[in-house]
Amino acid sequence: MVKICITGDISFANIQEHKIGLYLKSIFENSNLFVGNLEAVFTNYDRRRKLHPYHLKADKSLLNTIKIFDSFSLANNHILDYGKKGFEDTVAVMKENGKYFFGAGISKKEAEKPFTNEINGIKIAIWGVSRFANSRFYRKIGTASDRSKRLLKEITKYKKEGFFNIVMPHWSYEYVPYPSPLDRTVARRLVGAGADVIVGSHPHVAQGIEELNGKTIFYSLGNFIFSSKDFADKSNWKLFKSFAVELSIAKDLTYSYRLIPYVTSDEQVEAANESDSKQILEYVESISRNFSLPKEEYKILFYESIRSMRVHRARLHVPVKSSKAKRSFLKKLRGVLIKIKYMNWQDFKLAYYLYFSSRFSKK
């Protein structure tokens, strides 16, 4: 038997000190592998990546706070926030501290390599993939794409070689409780290729759990360590309450899992009490039921959840008045360019729904 614990988003930007509660720590320390998604580079370099909305970095000393982790996925939208230098500094910190990493590299081939380990005779392969910051022909350093055909073939190859495949995608839309139709399509491709478990991140809130052909998809685990200063809506409890996943894998590669609810803040993350645990688990169960909806009904549910989120955030946002109209215009232009840069076909369809079609919301 092998026990693997996995958590969601980790960033030490705007955090000075942090600790993991004793009960949680005991669970993680007793696992054979403890894995997380690292969303802030460890660097002192100050030159930021252009046309990127947010930049997250932290001092390397803060790695001591999460030294109980064995390995980190670097496949996310912030791994190139400070360019090649920031990435190289982060890799150096990983190596200095004996931590494994995966999902990003100095080439597409390196980014698509899994972290592998054999424990108690069970072979494990963990893959990091991302919708963002992908390694390209014009930018060698980057992440493995969640839609790479080569990566799908590699997952199939490892499956035939007897590995238990865990895929950790960084995908979907922030603050939205439901995975997009594209996410669900990508998940099906990954399962078809040989993924046994999929554990997602990026939305900063927990999303539902779907079973597909005997495999489990955790679309998003939400935040594990993330500063509240990085969020506009601090009243949203889902940003601060979520769950980790503990997988128990047998020699025949069958597995079971349990959810480990927790509450996180700028100072610590600790096990949820009975009341919070009930709230978290009931919420996850309630949103997971919607995966049984017909395709078109689910699509409407997803689009409406984004509309609702954006309306809510617009109410929270109070624009800062500037005496310099030119600066305001340039700021708006930068925002438009960022959106265009990161748009994919699904985003265009979503924009059409949100801005040109209101027939569903009026019913």
C-alpha positions as CSV (number, residue, x, y, z in Angstrom):
1,M,0.0,0.0,0.0
2,V,1.1,3.5,-0.8
3,K,-0.4,6.7,0.6
4,I,-0.1,10.0,-1.3
5,C,-1.4,13.3,-0.1
6,I,-2.0,16.2,-2.6
7,T,-2.9,19.8,-1.9
8,G,-3.9,22.7,-4.1
9,D,-2.5,26.1,-4.7
10,I,0.5,27.3,-2.7
11,S,1.9,30.8,-2.8
12,F,4.1,32.7,-0.3
13,A,3.7,36.1,-2.0
14,N,2.7,38.6,0.6
15,I,3.2,36.1,3.4
16,Q,6.0,36.4,6.0
17,E,5.5,33.4,8.2
18,H,3.2,30.4,7.9
19,K,2.6,27.1,9.6
20,I,0.7,23.8,9.1
21,G,-1.4,22.7,12.0
22,L,-0.2,19.7,14.0
23,Y,-3.0,17.3,13.1
24,L,-2.7,18.1,9.3
25,K,1.1,17.8,9.6
26,S,0.9,14.3,11.2
27,I,-1.3,13.1,8.3
28,F,1.1,14.5,5.7
29,E,4.2,13.2,7.4
30,N,2.7,9.7,7.6
31,S,2.1,9.6,3.8
32,N,4.7,8.1,1.5
33,L,4.5,11.1,-0.8
34,F,3.3,14.7,-0.2
35,V,2.8,16.8,-3.3
36,G,1.6,20.4,-3.9
37,N,1.2,22.9,-6.7
38,L,3.7,25.7,-6.2
39,E,2.3,29.0,-7.6
40,A,5.0,31.6,-6.6
41,V,8.6,31.5,-7.8
42,F,11.4,31.7,-5.2
43,T,13.6,34.5,-6.4
44,N,14.9,38.0,-5.6
45,Y,14.9,39.0,-9.2
46,D,12.7,42.1,-9.9
47,R,12.2,42.2,-13.6
48,R,8.6,41.1,-14.2
49,R,7.1,39.3,-17.2
50,K,5.3,41.7,-19.5
51,L,1.5,41.6,-20.3
52,H,0.8,39.4,-17.3
53,P,-1.9,40.5,-14.8
54,Y,-0.4,39.3,-11.5
55,H,3.2,38.5,-10.4
56,L,3.9,36.2,-7.5
57,K,7.3,35.6,-5.9
58,A,8.7,34.9,-2.4
59,D,12.0,34.6,-0.6
60,K,13.5,31.2,-0.7
61,S,13.7,31.0,3.1
62,L,9.9,30.5,3.1
63,L,10.4,27.0,1.6
64,N,11.3,25.9,5.1
65,T,7.6,26.4,6.0
66,I,6.7,23.6,3.6
67,K,9.7,21.4,4.0
68,I,7.5,18.4,4.7
69,F,6.5,18.4,1.0
70,D,8.4,15.9,-1.2
71,S,7.6,17.2,-4.6
72,F,5.9,20.2,-6.4
73,S,4.2,20.7,-9.7
74,L,5.5,23.8,-11.4
75,A,3.0,23.6,-14.1
76,N,1.0,26.8,-13.6
77,N,0.5,30.4,-14.9
78,H,2.9,32.0,-12.4
79,I,6.1,29.9,-13.0
80,L,7.3,32.5,-15.6
81,D,6.2,35.6,-13.7
82,Y,9.9,36.7,-13.4
83,G,11.1,35.1,-16.7
84,K,13.9,32.7,-17.2
85,K,15.8,34.0,-14.2
86,G,12.9,33.5,-11.8
87,F,12.3,30.0,-13.1
88,E,16.0,29.1,-12.8
89,D,16.2,30.5,-9.3
90,T,13.2,28.4,-8.3
91,V,14.7,25.2,-9.7
92,A,17.9,25.9,-7.9
93,V,16.0,26.3,-4.6
94,M,14.3,23.0,-5.2
95,K,17.5,21.2,-5.8
96,E,19.3,22.8,-2.9
97,N,16.5,21.6,-0.6
98,G,16.2,18.1,-2.1
99,K,12.7,18.7,-3.5
100,Y,11.5,17.1,-6.7
101,F,9.6,19.1,-9.2
102,F,7.8,18.4,-12.5
103,G,5.5,20.0,-15.1
104,A,7.9,22.7,-16.3
105,G,11.4,22.8,-17.7
106,I,13.9,24.4,-20.1
107,S,12.3,22.6,-23.0
108,K,9.0,21.0,-24.0
109,K,10.5,17.5,-23.6
110,E,11.8,18.3,-20.1
111,A,8.5,19.9,-19.1
112,E,6.5,16.8,-20.1
113,K,8.6,14.4,-18.0
114,P,6.8,13.0,-14.9
115,F,8.0,12.7,-11.4
116,T,8.4,9.0,-10.9
117,N,9.0,6.8,-7.8
118,E,8.7,3.2,-6.7
119,I,7.4,2.6,-3.2
120,N,6.6,-0.8,-1.7
121,G,6.8,-2.3,-5.2
122,I,4.2,0.2,-6.6
123,K,5.4,2.5,-9.4
124,I,4.0,6.0,-9.4
125,A,4.2,8.6,-12.1
126,I,2.9,12.2,-11.4
127,W,2.5,14.6,-14.3
128,G,2.1,18.3,-14.2
129,V,0.2,20.0,-17.1
130,S,-1.1,23.5,-17.6
131,R,-3.3,25.6,-19.8
132,F,-0.9,28.5,-19.3
133,A,2.8,29.4,-19.8
134,N,3.4,26.5,-22.1
135,S,6.8,25.7,-23.6
136,R,6.7,26.8,-27.3
137,F,9.0,26.8,-30.2
138,Y,9.6,30.6,-29.6
139,R,9.9,30.2,-25.8
140,K,11.6,27.0,-24.8
141,I,11.2,27.4,-21.0
142,G,7.7,26.7,-19.9
143,T,5.1,24.2,-18.8
144,A,3.7,21.1,-20.3
145,S,0.4,21.7,-22.1
146,D,-2.7,19.9,-20.9
147,R,-3.5,19.2,-24.5
148,S,-0.2,17.9,-25.7
149,K,-0.6,14.8,-27.9
150,R,2.9,13.7,-27.1
151,L,2.2,13.8,-23.4
152,L,-1.0,11.7,-23.9
153,K,1.1,9.1,-25.7
154,E,3.7,9.2,-22.8
155,I,1.0,8.6,-20.2
156,T,-0.2,5.6,-22.2
157,K,3.3,4.3,-22.4
158,Y,3.8,4.6,-18.6
159,K,0.5,2.9,-18.0
160,K,1.5,-0.1,-20.1
161,E,4.7,-0.2,-18.0
162,G,2.7,-0.7,-14.9
163,F,2.7,2.9,-13.4
164,F,-0.1,4.4,-11.5
165,N,-0.6,7.7,-13.3
166,I,-1.6,10.9,-11.4
167,V,-2.1,14.0,-13.5
168,M,-2.2,17.5,-12.0
169,P,-3.6,20.0,-14.4
170,H,-3.6,23.8,-13.9
171,W,-6.8,24.8,-15.8
172,S,-10.3,26.3,-15.7
173,Y,-11.5,29.8,-14.6
174,E,-10.7,31.5,-11.3
175,Y,-13.4,31.6,-8.6
176,V,-15.9,29.5,-10.7
177,P,-17.3,26.5,-8.9
178,Y,-17.6,24.4,-12.0
179,P,-15.0,23.1,-14.5
180,S,-15.5,24.3,-18.1
181,P,-16.8,22.0,-20.8
182,L,-13.2,22.1,-22.2
183,D,-11.8,20.9,-18.9
184,R,-14.2,18.0,-18.9
185,T,-13.2,17.1,-22.4
186,V,-9.5,17.3,-21.5
187,A,-10.1,15.1,-18.4
188,R,-11.7,12.5,-20.6
189,R,-8.7,12.5,-23.0
190,L,-6.4,12.1,-20.0
191,V,-8.4,9.2,-18.6
192,G,-8.5,7.6,-22.0
193,A,-4.7,7.9,-22.3
194,G,-4.2,6.1,-18.9
195,A,-4.6,8.6,-16.1
196,D,-5.8,6.9,-12.9
197,V,-6.5,10.1,-10.9
198,I,-6.7,13.8,-12.0
199,V,-6.1,16.5,-9.4
200,G,-6.7,20.0,-10.6
201,S,-5.8,23.6,-9.5
202,H,-6.0,27.3,-10.5
203,P,-9.7,28.3,-9.7
204,H,-8.7,29.1,-6.1
205,V,-11.9,27.5,-4.9
206,A,-12.9,23.8,-4.7
207,Q,-14.7,22.3,-7.6
208,G,-16.6,19.1,-7.9
209,I,-15.5,15.5,-8.1
210,E,-16.4,13.3,-11.1
211,E,-16.0,9.6,-11.5
212,L,-15.2,8.4,-15.1
213,N,-14.6,4.8,-16.1
214,G,-13.6,4.0,-12.5
215,K,-11.2,6.9,-12.4
216,T,-11.6,10.0,-10.2
217,I,-11.3,13.6,-11.3
218,F,-10.9,16.3,-8.6
219,Y,-11.3,19.4,-10.8
220,S,-9.9,21.8,-8.2
221,L,-8.6,21.6,-4.7
222,G,-8.7,25.3,-4.0
223,N,-6.1,27.2,-2.0
224,F,-3.8,25.5,0.5
225,I,-1.6,28.5,1.3
226,F,-2.4,31.8,-0.4
227,S,-2.4,35.4,0.9
228,S,-5.8,37.0,1.3
229,K,-4.2,40.2,0.0
230,D,-4.3,38.6,-3.5
231,F,-8.1,38.3,-3.5
232,A,-10.7,41.1,-3.9
233,D,-13.6,39.3,-2.2
234,K,-12.4,38.3,1.3
235,S,-15.9,37.4,2.3
236,N,-15.9,34.4,0.1
237,W,-15.5,31.5,2.5
238,K,-14.5,29.1,-0.4
239,L,-11.2,30.9,-0.7
240,F,-10.2,29.9,2.8
241,K,-11.9,26.5,3.3
242,S,-11.1,23.5,1.1
243,F,-9.6,20.0,1.2
244,A,-6.6,17.9,0.5
245,V,-6.8,14.5,-1.1
246,E,-5.2,11.3,0.4
247,L,-4.9,8.4,-2.0
248,S,-4.4,4.9,-0.8
249,I,-3.0,2.7,-3.7
250,A,-2.8,-1.1,-3.5
251,K,-0.3,-3.3,-5.4
252,D,-2.9,-4.2,-8.0
253,L,-3.2,-0.4,-8.6
254,T,-6.7,-0.2,-7.3
255,Y,-7.2,2.8,-5.0
256,S,-9.4,4.6,-2.5
257,Y,-9.4,8.2,-1.4
258,R,-10.5,10.4,1.4
259,L,-10.9,14.2,1.6
260,I,-9.1,16.1,4.3
261,P,-11.0,19.4,5.0
262,Y,-9.0,22.3,6.2
263,V,-9.2,26.1,6.9
264,T,-6.4,28.4,5.7
265,S,-5.4,31.9,6.5
266,D,-2.4,34.2,6.0
267,E,-0.8,32.7,9.1
268,Q,-1.6,29.0,9.1
269,V,-3.6,26.1,7.6
270,E,-5.2,23.7,10.1
271,A,-7.7,20.9,10.1
272,A,-11.3,22.0,9.8
273,N,-13.5,21.5,12.8
274,E,-16.7,19.4,12.6
275,S,-18.9,22.3,11.5
276,D,-16.5,23.5,8.8
277,S,-15.8,20.0,7.6
278,K,-19.6,19.5,7.1
279,Q,-19.9,22.7,5.2
280,I,-17.0,21.9,2.9
281,L,-18.0,18.3,2.2
282,E,-21.7,19.1,1.7
283,Y,-20.8,21.9,-0.7
284,V,-18.5,19.6,-2.8
285,E,-21.1,16.9,-2.9
286,S,-23.8,19.4,-4.0
287,I,-21.8,20.9,-6.9
288,S,-20.6,17.4,-8.0
289,R,-24.2,16.3,-8.6
290,N,-24.4,18.7,-11.6
291,F,-22.0,16.4,-13.6
292,S,-25.0,14.2,-14.4
293,L,-26.8,17.1,-16.2
294,P,-27.2,16.8,-20.0
295,K,-24.4,18.5,-22.0
296,E,-26.3,21.7,-22.9
297,E,-27.8,22.2,-19.5
298,Y,-24.3,21.8,-17.9
299,K,-22.9,24.3,-20.4
300,I,-25.5,26.9,-19.4
301,L,-24.9,26.2,-15.7
302,F,-21.2,26.9,-16.3
303,Y,-21.7,30.1,-18.3
304,E,-24.2,31.4,-15.8
305,S,-21.8,30.7,-12.9
306,I,-19.1,32.9,-14.7
307,R,-21.7,35.6,-15.3
308,S,-22.7,35.6,-11.6
309,M,-19.0,35.7,-10.5
310,R,-18.2,38.6,-12.8
311,V,-21.2,40.6,-11.8
312,H,-20.3,40.1,-8.1
313,R,-16.7,41.1,-8.6
314,A,-17.8,44.2,-10.6
315,R,-19.8,45.3,-7.6
316,L,-16.8,44.9,-5.3
317,H,-14.5,46.8,-7.6
318,V,-14.2,50.5,-7.0
319,P,-12.1,52.1,-9.7
320,V,-9.2,54.3,-8.6
321,K,-9.6,57.9,-9.9
322,S,-6.6,59.2,-11.7
323,S,-5.8,62.8,-12.8
324,K,-3.9,61.4,-15.7
325,A,-6.3,60.2,-18.4
326,K,-3.5,58.9,-20.5
327,R,-2.3,56.6,-17.7
328,S,-5.9,55.3,-17.3
329,F,-6.2,54.6,-21.0
330,L,-2.9,52.7,-21.1
331,K,-4.0,50.7,-18.1
332,K,-7.2,49.7,-19.9
333,L,-5.3,48.9,-23.1
334,R,-2.9,46.7,-21.2
335,G,-5.9,44.8,-19.7
336,V,-7.4,44.3,-23.2
337,L,-4.0,43.0,-24.5
338,I,-3.7,40.6,-21.6
339,K,-7.1,39.2,-22.3
340,I,-6.5,38.7,-26.0
341,K,-3.1,37.1,-25.2
342,Y,-4.6,34.4,-23.0
343,M,-7.8,33.8,-24.9
344,N,-8.6,30.4,-26.4
345,W,-11.5,29.3,-28.5
346,Q,-13.6,28.5,-25.5
347,D,-13.0,32.0,-24.2
348,F,-14.4,33.4,-27.4
349,K,-17.5,31.3,-27.1
350,L,-17.9,32.4,-23.5
351,A,-17.5,36.0,-24.5
352,Y,-20.3,35.5,-27.1
353,Y,-22.6,34.0,-24.4
354,L,-21.8,36.7,-21.8
355,Y,-22.0,39.8,-24.0
356,F,-24.3,38.9,-26.9
357,S,-26.8,36.4,-25.5
358,S,-29.1,36.9,-22.5
359,R,-31.9,34.6,-23.4
360,F,-31.0,32.0,-20.8
361,S,-30.8,34.4,-17.9
362,K,-34.3,35.8,-18.8
363,K,-36.0,32.5,-18.6
